Amino acid sequence: MQVAEIAAGSLAAVRVFESFGIDYCCGGKRPLAEVCEEKGLDAGEVQRALDAATRQRPAEERDWNSAPLRELIAHIVRTHHEYLKRELGPLGARVAKVEKVYGAREEAVQSVAGLSQAFEGLASELLMHLRKEETILFPAIESSEDALGAGQPLPRLPFGTVANPIRVLEMEHEDAGNALARLREITHNYAVPEFACVTYKAMLTGLRELEEDLHMHIHLENNILFPRTLKLTASKAA
């Protein structure tokens, strides 16, 4: 199975992938064995961890593979969109402050050079991305689901089918994944240097949390919401 397929079936599997550093969102459409080989991981060990985590899966965990799409969208907006709108500004201010203070210090420059530019580029793209989802794609998905539930034809959309904006947003997800990788590279995997002040440490914690939230955000869309939407609308079109 592909990593994305495994992740789509269980949040517990997502946590396992995160613990092994396996990309399950942007680069998740690859066989697990292939990814393990590339990263030098023992595929058997990873599989055993997945099996154990799945057996211990909390009963209250929501199954987003069967929940109404409208409910999944509400969860994404409430949990992930609101997080980004709330945190990007303050985190960006910390990033800019840290680079300004430490960029002139010989022992620190290699850990902060280019950090502010990389972050601001990601933040700007993310905010535009959220607007596209909330004003274009998500309403189209909800209206399509409502129409199908009422036994009516799919609504006419100004951009053709939902497959068109989905394709664009998936490419933007890939760009976001590359930007996250760049932030991790600059900060040496968010390592806390000995000279780091409180603001520096808070910045690194914020960047790590941003990465974790975006991974889950993109996973819910790329691996669950988008495939379910395409399947639903394709069945009606056929």
VMD Tcl script that draws the C-alpha trace (Angstrom):
set ca {
  {0.00 0.00 0.00}
  {0.99 3.59 -0.49}
  {1.92 5.64 2.57}
  {-0.96 8.04 1.86}
  {-3.48 5.18 1.80}
  {-2.27 3.89 5.15}
  {-2.35 7.37 6.67}
  {-5.87 7.98 5.35}
  {-7.15 4.99 7.28}
  {-5.88 5.92 10.71}
  {-4.62 8.91 12.66}
  {-2.60 6.42 14.68}
  {-0.70 5.54 11.51}
  {-0.02 9.23 10.93}
  {1.64 9.47 14.33}
  {3.83 6.45 13.52}
  {4.93 8.01 10.24}
  {5.79 11.23 12.05}
  {7.90 9.36 14.60}
  {9.92 7.77 11.77}
  {10.14 11.00 9.76}
  {8.10 9.57 6.88}
  {6.29 12.07 4.63}
  {2.65 10.96 4.50}
  {1.10 14.08 2.96}
  {2.86 15.79 0.04}
  {5.08 12.81 -0.80}
  {2.76 10.09 0.44}
  {1.78 8.56 -2.89}
  {4.57 6.01 -2.80}
  {4.74 2.39 -1.53}
  {5.75 2.09 2.11}
  {8.51 -0.41 1.32}
  {10.05 1.97 -1.22}
  {10.03 4.88 1.23}
  {11.57 2.76 3.99}
  {14.34 1.58 1.68}
  {15.10 5.14 0.58}
  {15.29 6.40 4.18}
  {17.28 3.40 5.43}
  {14.45 2.24 7.69}
  {13.57 -1.34 8.58}
  {10.23 -1.86 6.82}
  {9.33 -4.66 9.23}
  {9.90 -2.42 12.23}
  {7.74 0.31 10.73}
  {4.98 -2.17 9.91}
  {5.03 -3.59 13.43}
  {4.73 -0.07 14.83}
  {1.79 0.58 12.50}
  {0.06 -2.63 13.57}
  {0.53 -1.86 17.26}
  {-0.69 1.72 16.89}
  {-3.75 0.65 14.94}
  {-4.70 -1.89 17.62}
  {-4.47 0.86 20.26}
  {-6.47 3.38 18.22}
  {-8.81 5.41 20.47}
  {-12.45 4.50 20.04}
  {-13.49 8.17 19.92}
  {-11.24 8.99 16.94}
  {-13.38 10.37 14.11}
  {-13.37 8.37 10.90}
  {-13.02 11.04 8.23}
  {-13.35 8.44 5.49}
  {-17.06 8.11 6.24}
  {-18.03 11.46 7.81}
  {-19.99 13.90 5.63}
  {-17.66 16.05 3.53}
  {-19.24 19.18 4.98}
  {-18.24 18.01 8.47}
  {-14.68 17.26 7.37}
  {-14.42 20.70 5.76}
  {-15.68 22.35 8.96}
  {-13.05 20.44 10.93}
  {-10.27 21.53 8.55}
  {-11.32 25.18 8.72}
  {-11.88 25.21 12.47}
  {-8.74 23.27 13.38}
  {-6.16 24.07 10.73}
  {-7.21 27.24 8.90}
  {-7.89 29.10 12.13}
  {-4.57 27.89 13.54}
  {-2.69 29.36 10.57}
  {-4.57 32.66 10.68}
  {-3.83 32.95 14.39}
  {-0.19 31.83 14.45}
  {1.46 32.96 11.21}
  {1.67 36.64 12.18}
  {3.21 36.23 15.65}
  {5.52 33.47 14.44}
  {6.67 35.62 11.54}
  {7.50 38.42 13.96}
  {9.63 36.05 16.06}
  {11.42 34.77 12.96}
  {12.22 38.30 11.80}
  {13.46 39.32 15.26}
  {15.69 36.27 15.62}
  {17.26 36.71 12.19}
  {17.88 40.41 12.82}
  {19.55 39.80 16.20}
  {21.50 36.65 15.39}
  {22.22 37.25 11.71}
  {25.26 39.36 12.59}
  {26.70 36.78 14.98}
  {29.30 34.51 13.45}
  {28.30 31.44 15.45}
  {24.61 31.86 14.56}
  {24.45 33.13 11.00}
  {24.40 29.66 9.44}
  {21.29 28.81 11.46}
  {19.23 31.89 10.58}
  {20.43 33.23 7.20}
  {17.49 33.35 4.80}
  {15.03 32.16 7.43}
  {12.78 35.23 7.38}
  {12.54 35.26 3.58}
  {11.67 31.57 3.46}
  {9.04 31.93 6.17}
  {7.41 35.03 4.72}
  {7.16 33.35 1.32}
  {5.44 30.34 2.87}
  {3.11 32.45 5.02}
  {2.02 34.62 2.09}
  {1.28 31.59 -0.08}
  {-0.61 29.86 2.72}
  {-2.92 32.79 3.37}
  {-3.83 33.00 -0.32}
  {-4.27 29.23 -0.36}
  {-6.73 29.38 2.54}
  {-8.81 31.99 0.73}
  {-9.00 29.82 -2.38}
  {-10.19 26.88 -0.34}
  {-12.74 28.80 1.72}
  {-14.20 30.90 -1.12}
  {-13.88 28.58 -4.13}
  {-13.30 24.90 -3.51}
  {-15.00 24.21 -0.19}
  {-18.33 25.83 -1.16}
  {-18.25 23.87 -4.44}
  {-17.70 20.60 -2.57}
  {-20.49 21.36 -0.12}
  {-22.97 22.32 -2.83}
  {-22.09 19.18 -4.80}
  {-22.57 16.96 -1.77}
  {-25.88 18.65 -0.96}
  {-27.12 18.23 -4.52}
  {-26.21 14.56 -4.66}
  {-27.81 13.97 -1.27}
  {-31.03 15.50 -2.58}
  {-30.90 13.44 -5.78}
  {-30.28 16.52 -7.92}
  {-27.74 17.16 -10.72}
  {-24.33 18.51 -9.83}
  {-24.31 22.32 -9.69}
  {-22.74 24.27 -12.55}
  {-19.35 25.58 -11.51}
  {-17.51 28.51 -13.12}
  {-14.29 26.49 -13.24}
  {-15.73 23.34 -14.81}
  {-15.42 20.52 -12.28}
  {-13.97 20.38 -8.78}
  {-11.04 18.45 -10.25}
  {-9.61 21.69 -11.64}
  {-9.13 23.65 -8.38}
  {-8.13 20.44 -6.60}
  {-5.28 19.99 -9.06}
  {-4.07 23.54 -8.41}
  {-4.32 23.23 -4.64}
  {-2.43 19.94 -4.63}
  {0.44 21.65 -6.44}
  {0.36 24.41 -3.84}
  {0.51 21.76 -1.12}
  {3.66 20.42 -2.72}
  {5.15 23.92 -2.74}
  {4.31 24.27 0.95}
  {6.02 20.97 1.66}
  {9.15 22.19 -0.10}
  {9.08 25.43 1.90}
  {8.79 23.48 5.15}
  {11.78 21.38 4.12}
  {13.73 24.60 3.51}
  {12.88 25.92 6.99}
  {13.99 22.64 8.53}
  {17.22 22.76 6.52}
  {18.10 26.32 7.58}
  {17.46 25.58 11.27}
  {19.28 22.22 11.14}
  {16.15 20.25 11.97}
  {15.01 22.83 14.55}
  {18.07 22.15 16.71}
  {18.33 24.49 19.70}
  {21.83 26.03 19.81}
  {23.55 26.72 23.12}
  {23.36 30.48 22.55}
  {19.59 30.54 21.90}
  {17.53 32.99 23.93}
  {13.90 32.51 24.92}
  {12.62 34.12 21.69}
  {14.89 31.88 19.61}
  {13.61 28.78 21.39}
  {10.00 29.95 21.02}
  {10.58 30.48 17.30}
  {11.90 26.94 16.84}
  {8.98 25.49 18.81}
  {6.56 27.48 16.66}
  {8.17 26.30 13.42}
  {8.02 22.69 14.54}
  {4.36 23.04 15.52}
  {3.62 24.73 12.19}
  {5.17 21.81 10.33}
  {3.18 19.26 12.34}
  {-0.08 21.13 11.81}
  {0.51 21.58 8.07}
  {1.35 17.91 7.65}
  {-1.99 16.94 9.20}
  {-3.82 19.69 7.29}
  {-2.44 18.58 3.92}
  {-2.99 14.93 4.79}
  {-6.69 15.46 5.47}
  {-7.08 17.21 2.13}
  {-4.75 15.29 -0.20}
  {-5.45 11.84 1.18}
  {-9.10 12.06 2.26}
  {-11.13 15.13 1.25}
  {-9.91 15.46 -2.33}
  {-10.08 11.73 -3.27}
  {-13.53 11.38 -1.70}
  {-14.76 14.48 -3.53}
  {-13.45 13.27 -6.89}
  {-14.98 9.84 -6.36}
  {-18.34 11.31 -5.34}
  {-18.60 13.71 -8.25}
  {-17.26 11.19 -10.78}
  {-19.93 8.66 -9.82}
  {-22.65 11.20 -10.54}
  {-21.06 12.35 -13.78}
  {-20.86 8.75 -14.97}
}
mol new
graphics top color blue
foreach p $ca { graphics top sphere $p radius 0.5 }
foreach p [lrange $ca 0 end-1] q [lrange $ca 1 end] { graphics top cylinder $p $q radius 0.2 }
display resetview
